[in-house]
Amino acid sequence: MIESEVENVFARIARLRGAMARQKGPGSKWDAGPDNEKITVRIKGMKRVEDVEDEVVHCLGDLWDLRDHFIELAKAKGKDPAHAKLPEDVVDVNAIVRGDRALQICGDLGNRKKHPNLSNSHSGEFPKLGAVSYVGRAGFNVDKPSIRSLTIHMGDHGHGGYDLDLDPQTAEIRMPVISEKTGAELGDVFDIIAAAVTSWEAVLAKLA
């Protein structure tokens, strides 16, 4: 039962990561700048900001849920610290989390889904998700430029804007993780998720 639930969570994470890798979408629109100099930004060809945020938050929640599943699985296999017969058989899930930066950050971000204001932090950084950004490549000597077109609008009363059409095959979507403690960027959430998945896969192998 526990093993099948772990498999289901891993399968769901794989589907979410597959969705995150598909960057094509209807685009996004937002206003930027102070009220008296506001501009409207439209990104075409890429996934909406809301969809990126939803996929990331759900994936982080599932990644952190795996901790509880692995603790129960270790008990069922007789490999938790209280029941393992040999030291080399011990799979101490909490100790693994304490020694793994990516899992700590995923734990903190996963907890924010339930508790927006963290009172404790596994990483000590009290991390939070930053704003989604779209990164395109352009200029000379670029094999596959990401920017297909750029249209600038000169609006009335200073409210202009621009439309940026990006190629989802070569552009990138990024989302930083920010330390609420120091304000420093801790990395890109997609890289942190990938590292956490690798760590959990290693735990799963130990519990096979």
N, C-alpha and C positions, 0 to 999 in steps of 0.2 A: 504493500500500500504506500509506504513512504517513498520507496524507490520510484514507483509510477508517478507520484506527485512531483518528485524532483525532475523526472524526465519531462513532465508536462510543463514545468516552469522553464526548463532549458529550451524546450521547443518554442514556447511563447517568446522568450528572449531572442531566439534566432529569427523568429518572424518579425519582431520589432526592429532588430538590427538590419534585416533585409529591407524593411520599409524605410529606415533611416538612410540606407545607401541609395535609395531611389530619390534623386533630387529634383526631378522634373515635376512641375506643378503649375497652378494657375497664377502664381506670383503673389506679391504682397504690396501693401500701400500704407504709408504712415506719414505723419507730419513731423518735421524736425525744425529746431531753432526756436529762438524766443518769439513771443507773440507778434511783435512788430516786424519781424523778419522771417516769419515762418515759411518753409517751403514744403511741397508735397513730393515725396519720393515714391516712385513706383518701380518695383522689380518685376520683370516679366520672365517667364520661362522656368522659374524655380518654385520649389515648394513654399507654401505659406508659412509664415512665422509661427502661427498657432499650431499647425500640424507638426512642425519640428519640435516645439515645446511639449506637445502632448506625447509624442513618441518617446522623447528623452525621459520625461517624468515617469511614464509607465515602465520603461525599461529599468530605471534606477530602483523603482519600487520592487520589481520582481527580483532584481539582483540582491537586494537586501533581504527579501523574504527567504532566499536560499539559505541564509545563515541558520535560521530556525529549523529548516528542513534538514540541513546537514547535522545539526546537533542531535536531532531525533534519530537520524539514520545512523550516526556513530553509536548511539546507545543501542539501537536495534542490532547492530553488527558486533556489539561488545568491544568497540574500539574507542569509546570515550574514556577520559582520564580515570573515571571511577571504576571501570569494568575491564579495561584492557589487561591481558595477562602478561604481556611483555612490553617493555618500554618502546620498542621499535614498532609496535602495533598501534600506539596511541595516535588518535586523530583529535587534537584539541582545537575545535573550530574557533573558539574565542581567542585562543593564543595565536592562531593563524591570522585572524583579523587584526589583532594588535600589532602584528609584524608586517602587515601589507598596506601600504599607503593607498593604493587604488581602492581596496575594499573598505578602508576607513572612510574615504571621501564618499564613496557610493553609499555607505551606511548613513552618513550625515545627510546627504542629499535625499536619500530615500526616506529618512525620518522627517524631513521638511514637508513631505507630502501630507503627513498627519499633523505635524507640529511646526507651523511656519516659523515660530521663534524658538530656536533650539536653546535648551538650558544646559545641555551637555554635548560634547563633541568628541567622537571617536578619534578624529584626526587632530583635534586641538585647534583647528582653523575655523570652525563654524562656517563651512563653505556654503556658498549660494551660487545659483546659476546666473551668468551674465546674459547680455542681450545677444540674440541671434545676429550673425553677420553673413553677408554674401561676398565672397572673394572671387574676383575675376582677373584673368591675365590679359594684358594688352601691350601694345608697343611693337617696336621693331625686333626682329630676330626671335619671335615667339612662334613656335611650330603650330600650336593650336590655340589661338586667342579665344578667350571666353566671352568677350564683349562683342555681341553681334550688332548692336546699335545703341546710340545714346542720343536722346532727344531732350533738349533744354527748353522749358517753357518760361517765357517772361510774362508773369501774371500781373494783374492790376494791383495797385497799392502795395507793391513789393511782395505779393504772395505768388511766387513762381514755383518752379519745381523741375524735376527731370524724370524721364522714363529710361530705365536701363534694362536692355534685353540681353540676358545671359544664356549661354549654352550650358545646359545642365550636365553635359558629358565632360566638360572641362573646368567649369566653375566649382567652387567649394562652398559648403555651408559650415560655419563654425559657431561654436558656443562656448565661451570661456567659463571656467569655474573660478570664482573669486573668493578669497579669504575675507570673511567679515571681520576677522581679528586684526589683520594687517593691511587689507586692501590689495594685497598682491594677487596676481593671477597664478593659479595652481596648475593650469594646463587646460587643454581642450577636453570637453566632456566626452567626445567620441573616443579619444585616445584613452581616457580613464575607464570608460565602459569596456573597451577592448581588453585592457590590462586586467580588469576585474573578472571578466569572463574566463581569461586564461588561468587566473588563480583558482577560480571555482572548479574549472575543469580538472586541475591538478588534485583538488580535494576529492572530487568525484572518483578519480582514478584510485586514490588511496582507500576509498570505501567500497571499491568493487568487490 
